[in-house]
Amino acid sequence: MSIALALECVGQTASQILLKLAITSHEPHRILIPFPQITGLQFTDAKRVDAEWRTHLMIHASWSGLVLNPGESKTVRLSVRPASTPHPTRNDQADSDYRRWAISITAGRYDVRFSMSVDGNYFDGDSHYRLPDVEKEARELEARAWVGEAKSNVITIEHTEPPAPPNAASAEAPPASVS
């Protein structure tokens, strides 16, 4: 089964990178794919080293997916927080991924792409869903579970560091690293 992923930068500041991911189905039937997670983004520096995602929050959440009809395209906005940006408070940012996840990038140029994969080893860490669970959801939606690998186009971003806050000392524990 095939889907196409197209990534685009729609806005950027030192503290936030706004990306748009378009997902298009090239299948002759209705499919169900996992909802694209921010951690599917890969930031690669000039030395070809991938940046790590970090989190302050480990959660358990319901699984969510996207249903695509043949030829249909849907877009998802991804709001990325560089790790050098202070962790927002609950009221600072409504976008939970922005609050939850940070990417360990420093000032410089990065190639960015989105990748997703669903196969027999699929596991969603938030919901603990595996492929049989996705297949069950798909049947209930009169669709087929998408199985495969897809990678978006590569875009290049230039990241600059945000200015240091007046009180740079933080009482928060360092974020956990996620690979």
C-alpha distance (Angstrom), angle and dihedral (degrees) to the residues before:
residue distance angle dihedral
M1 . . .
S2 3.76 . .
I3 3.76 136.4 .
A4 3.79 128.8 171.9
L5 3.80 123.2 -136.3
A6 3.81 122.4 -158.3
L7 3.81 119.7 -172.7
E8 3.80 124.9 -161.1
C9 3.82 134.1 175.0
V10 3.81 108.2 -130.4
G11 3.82 99.0 174.8
Q12 3.76 142.2 -6.3
T13 3.79 140.6 -169.0
A14 3.80 130.6 163.3
S15 3.82 89.1 -93.2
Q16 3.81 102.2 39.1
I17 3.79 139.8 31.9
L18 3.81 114.9 -161.9
L19 3.78 115.5 -156.2
K20 3.79 133.2 179.1
L21 3.79 120.7 -150.0
A22 3.79 118.5 -164.1
I23 3.81 115.9 -160.6
T24 3.80 117.5 -163.5
S25 3.79 125.8 -174.1
H26 3.80 118.2 -138.8
E27 3.79 91.7 -178.6
P28 3.82 124.9 117.8
H29 3.82 89.7 -135.2
R30 3.82 139.9 46.5
I31 3.83 113.1 -80.6
L32 3.79 138.1 -168.1
I33 3.81 118.8 -144.0
P34 3.82 129.3 -179.4
F35 3.80 111.5 -96.6
P36 3.82 105.9 -96.8
Q37 3.81 109.3 -100.5
I38 3.81 121.7 -147.8
T39 3.82 89.6 -122.7
G40 3.81 87.9 68.3
L41 3.81 86.7 77.0
Q42 3.80 114.7 97.9
F43 3.81 119.8 -158.4
T44 3.82 111.7 -163.7
D45 3.81 122.2 -172.6
A46 3.83 128.9 -147.7
K47 3.83 90.2 -87.3
R48 3.85 88.5 57.4
V49 3.83 91.7 -111.5
D50 3.81 116.8 144.0
A51 3.81 116.4 -132.7
E52 3.81 118.1 -124.5
W53 3.78 126.4 -119.2
R54 3.82 116.0 -128.0
T55 3.77 131.0 -164.9
H56 3.78 140.1 -169.4
L57 3.80 93.4 -166.2
M58 3.77 130.9 59.7
I59 3.79 109.0 -169.5
H60 3.76 142.9 177.1
A61 3.79 112.2 -137.0
S62 3.78 141.1 163.5
W63 3.78 116.6 -88.2
S64 3.78 115.3 -108.3
G65 3.75 132.1 -168.9
L66 3.78 143.2 177.1
V67 3.78 123.4 -117.8
L68 3.80 114.4 -146.5
N69 3.79 125.0 -170.6
P70 3.82 119.6 -149.1
G71 3.81 109.2 -64.0
E72 3.82 92.4 1.2
S73 3.79 121.7 140.3
K74 3.81 128.0 -158.4
T75 3.79 129.7 -177.4
V76 3.78 130.8 -142.7
R77 3.80 125.6 -166.4
L78 3.79 117.1 -139.0
S79 3.81 119.7 -162.4
V80 3.82 110.7 -160.4
R81 3.81 124.2 -161.1
P82 3.82 117.0 -158.5
A83 3.82 110.4 -135.7
S84 3.82 89.7 -120.3
T85 3.81 88.5 67.3
P86 3.82 113.3 90.2
H87 3.80 114.8 -103.2
P88 3.83 106.5 -98.4
T89 3.77 122.7 -124.4
R90 3.80 119.6 -119.4
N91 3.80 91.8 -94.2
D92 3.82 95.3 45.2
Q93 3.77 97.8 73.1
A94 3.79 131.4 19.2
D95 3.83 92.3 -163.0
S96 3.81 103.1 93.1
D97 3.83 94.3 -160.3
Y98 3.80 89.8 56.4
R99 3.80 89.0 52.9
R100 3.79 95.8 40.8
W101 3.81 103.3 43.0
A102 3.82 135.1 46.3
I103 3.79 129.1 179.8
S104 3.82 118.2 -136.6
I105 3.79 98.9 -127.6
T106 3.79 127.4 141.1
A107 3.79 129.1 -162.2
G108 3.79 110.2 -53.6
R109 3.77 147.5 74.1
Y110 3.81 121.0 -53.1
D111 3.77 135.7 -173.9
V112 3.81 107.8 -139.0
R113 3.78 129.0 -164.1
F114 3.79 137.0 160.8
S115 3.81 120.9 -128.5
M116 3.77 131.3 -176.5
S117 3.76 132.8 177.2
V118 3.79 135.7 -176.7
D119 3.79 120.2 -175.6
G120 3.79 139.9 132.6
N121 3.82 89.5 -63.2
Y122 3.83 94.8 52.1
F123 3.80 113.3 141.7
D124 3.81 128.7 170.2
G125 3.81 108.0 -152.8
D126 3.81 95.5 -156.7
S127 3.82 98.2 51.6
H128 3.83 99.8 19.2
Y129 3.81 88.4 -128.5
R130 3.77 117.8 160.5
L131 3.80 129.5 -168.6
P132 3.85 94.8 -84.4
D133 3.83 88.7 55.9
V134 3.82 90.9 51.1
E135 3.82 90.4 47.9
K136 3.83 89.9 52.0
E137 3.83 91.0 50.7
A138 3.81 89.6 48.8
R139 3.81 92.8 52.4
E140 3.83 90.1 50.9
L141 3.83 88.4 53.2
E142 3.83 93.1 45.7
A143 3.79 90.0 -114.7
R144 3.78 138.6 110.1
A145 3.79 123.4 -109.9
W146 3.79 109.8 -111.3
V147 3.80 112.3 -122.6
G148 3.77 120.2 -173.8
E149 3.77 145.6 65.2
A150 3.78 127.3 -79.5
K151 3.80 132.9 -178.5
S152 3.77 127.3 -170.1
N153 3.76 128.3 -135.9
V154 3.80 115.6 -80.8
I155 3.80 118.7 -107.3
T156 3.79 126.6 -171.9
I157 3.78 123.1 -132.8
E158 3.80 130.0 -176.3
H159 3.80 110.6 -143.7
T160 3.81 123.4 -157.7
E161 3.79 123.2 -169.1
P162 3.80 118.7 -109.3
P163 3.81 116.2 -118.6
A164 3.81 114.0 -91.2
P165 3.82 113.5 -96.3
P166 3.84 116.4 -113.2
N167 3.84 91.2 -109.0
A168 3.79 101.9 38.6
A169 3.82 94.2 174.3
S170 3.79 111.3 100.0
A171 3.79 128.9 -162.5
E172 3.81 91.5 -155.8
A173 3.77 121.4 108.1
P174 3.82 114.5 -111.2
P175 3.80 113.0 -90.5
A176 3.79 121.3 -99.6
S177 3.78 115.1 -110.0
V178 3.82 118.8 -122.4
S179 3.78 123.6 -166.0
